[in-house]
Amino acid sequence: MNPGTGGSVMAFPSIELIAMAGWSAPIAMEDRTIHVWGFSLDGSPSFVEQCRSWLSEDERGRAARFIRQQDQVRFVLAHGGLRAVLSRYLGIGLDDVALFRSETGKPSLKKELQGQTAITFNMSHAHGRALIAVSKGQEIGVDLERIRLDVEVAKLSERYFTPSEHAMIMQSAQEQRAARFFRYWVSKEAVLKAQGIGLRALSQCEILMAADGVGAETRVPAGSLLQGNWKIRLLSCGEGWEGAVAAQGMDWVAQCGLAGC
């Protein structure tokens, strides 16, 4: 089922379900296909501690730096749950899912696991929800944001977006501007995360929204740090949310993960 089409809205069940499911065989992954999983970041205290045990020392340190306990728990659940999802594709135990972060912060499988599989992934979590995208043989990016009405849409879009994007947002009715701003934002973020490039390139990534409101493409200026030819699929994440997944080329298919949609 394609997320974002015809009223299909992604479900966000507890992330604890993915680790508790008794699956006996790895999930098959076709080339040029993306599985998108949606989860809510809640779980029992015992599951939180189980997730914490799966994290690297660096991740446990990052979790501890959050001031609010709720933010610590959500970080632990997101990163522990990510390993639970990846283990289903790799066919290995959770303790064996070894990750590392690039200099720009993009996570990937460690080299010893990359030699066994072409699985790639990306994750985004915000305000108690998470999206995890998994693919094979291509770099991918995913982003999730809750629509916030307190954001200074006019100022931020004028500063960080292209003139055409800013104009499209400001042409919208006042009550629609925040949603449209975040639609562009998640699209840009998904592309930047796929390439491991930070927010400094926001204005270099022009989003060309399709008429169907589901797809989008990118246009980048000559000499940009960004690669071109990225396709974006907007995800239906429920009222008050925007999500997007991005991959390069025009011949891939996005599908909901087995958590449902």
BELJOPE-V350790 format. One record per residue. RES is the residue in one letter. PHI is phi in whole degrees, -180 to 180 (NA if undefined). NEAR is the number of other C-alpha atoms within 12 Angstrom. Layout:
[[RES	PHI	NEAR] [RES	PHI	NEAR]]
This chain:
[[M	NA	23] [N	-85	28] [P	-67	35] [G	90	29] [T	-112	22] [G	52	14] [G	84	17] [S	-73	20] [V	-109	26] [M	-64	38] [A	-89	26] [F	-129	32] [P	-71	24] [S	-58	29] [I	-66	40] [E	-63	35] [L	-64	27] [I	-67	36] [A	-83	30] [M	-89	19] [A	-65	17] [G	-94	11] [W	-92	19] [S	-101	12] [A	-129	14] [P	-62	17] [I	-74	22] [A	-75	21] [M	-126	27] [E	-80	20] [D	-62	21] [R	59	26] [T	-124	33] [I	-120	42] [H	-100	47] [V	-116	48] [W	-107	50] [G	-115	48] [F	-141	43] [S	-95	32] [L	-91	37] [D	-140	31] [G	-176	29] [S	-68	18] [P	-55	16] [S	-68	14] [F	-71	28] [V	-58	31] [E	-69	21] [Q	-64	25] [C	-60	38] [R	-60	33] [S	-69	22] [W	-84	31] [L	-75	32] [S	-76	23] [E	-61	16] [D	-62	17] [E	-67	28] [R	-64	23] [G	-66	15] [R	-64	20] [A	-63	28] [A	-68	20] [R	-79	16] [F	-71	17] [I	-75	12] [R	-82	12] [Q	-59	14] [Q	-60	20] [D	-68	23] [Q	-62	27] [V	-63	35] [R	-64	40] [F	-62	39] [V	-63	43] [L	-65	45] [A	-63	45] [H	-79	43] [G	-71	42] [G	-63	47] [L	-58	45] [R	-65	42] [A	-63	38] [V	-65	46] [L	-63	43] [S	-62	34] [R	-69	31] [Y	-85	35] [L	-82	32] [G	71	25] [I	-129	23] [G	-71	21] [L	-59	29] [D	-68	20] [D	-97	22] [V	-82	31] [A	-101	30] [L	-118	33] [F	-145	22] [R	-110	18] [S	-73	16] [E	-61	11] [T	-90	17] [G	94	19] [K	-77	27] [P	-82	29] [S	-156	35] [L	-70	29] [K	-65	20] [K	-57	17] [E	-64	15] [L	-85	23] [Q	-62	20] [G	-71	11] [Q	-99	15] [T	-152	26] [A	-102	25] [I	-66	37] [T	-123	37] [F	-157	44] [N	-157	49] [M	-140	44] [S	-140	42] [H	-139	36] [A	-157	27] [H	50	24] [G	87	30] [R	-127	36] [A	-142	42] [L	-118	49] [I	-124	46] [A	-110	47] [V	-128	49] [S	-144	44] [K	-142	31] [G	79	21] [Q	-156	29] [E	-77	37] [I	-136	46] [G	-141	46] [V	-142	48] [D	-144	43] [L	-137	43] [E	-141	38] [R	-88	29] [I	-69	29] [R	-114	23] [L	-80	19] [D	-88	12] [V	-76	16] [E	-79	17] [V	-58	33] [A	-61	26] [K	-67	16] [L	-69	25] [S	-69	30] [E	-68	21] [R	-81	17] [Y	-110	26] [F	-101	33] [T	-76	28] [P	-57	20] [S	-68	21] [E	-66	37] [H	-59	29] [A	-65	19] [M	-62	27] [I	-67	31] [M	-72	26] [Q	-78	16] [S	-72	18] [A	-62	12] [Q	-51	15] [E	-74	16] [Q	-104	20] [R	-66	29] [A	-64	33] [A	-62	29] [R	-68	37] [F	-58	40] [F	-71	36] [R	-64	44] [Y	-66	48] [W	-61	43] [V	-66	40] [S	-64	44] [K	-64	52] [E	-61	44] [A	-61	51] [V	-67	46] [L	-65	44] [K	-67	41] [A	-62	41] [Q	-95	33] [G	69	28] [I	-116	26] [G	-78	24] [L	-68	23] [R	-61	20] [A	-98	26] [L	-54	34] [S	-76	32] [Q	-90	31] [C	-112	42] [E	-90	38] [I	-95	41] [L	-110	28] [M	-72	26] [A	-77	15] [A	-66	9] [D	-77	13] [G	74	22] [V	-111	30] [G	-106	33] [A	-160	35] [E	-127	33] [T	-124	37] [R	-133	27] [V	-123	25] [P	-75	17] [A	-61	11] [G	83	10] [S	-72	17] [L	-68	20] [L	-84	30] [Q	-84	27] [G	-101	27] [N	64	23] [W	-101	37] [K	-110	38] [I	-124	48] [R	-117	49] [L	-78	47] [L	-109	46] [S	-83	36] [C	-110	37] [G	100	24] [E	-61	16] [G	90	20] [W	-133	35] [E	-132	42] [G	-144	50] [A	-154	51] [V	-128	57] [A	-134	50] [A	-150	47] [Q	-85	33] [G	93	22] [M	-120	20] [D	-120	16] [W	-111	27] [V	-125	31] [A	-98	39] [Q	-133	35] [C	-66	35] [G	-71	34] [L	-71	30] [A	-72	28] [G	105	24] [C	-155	28]]
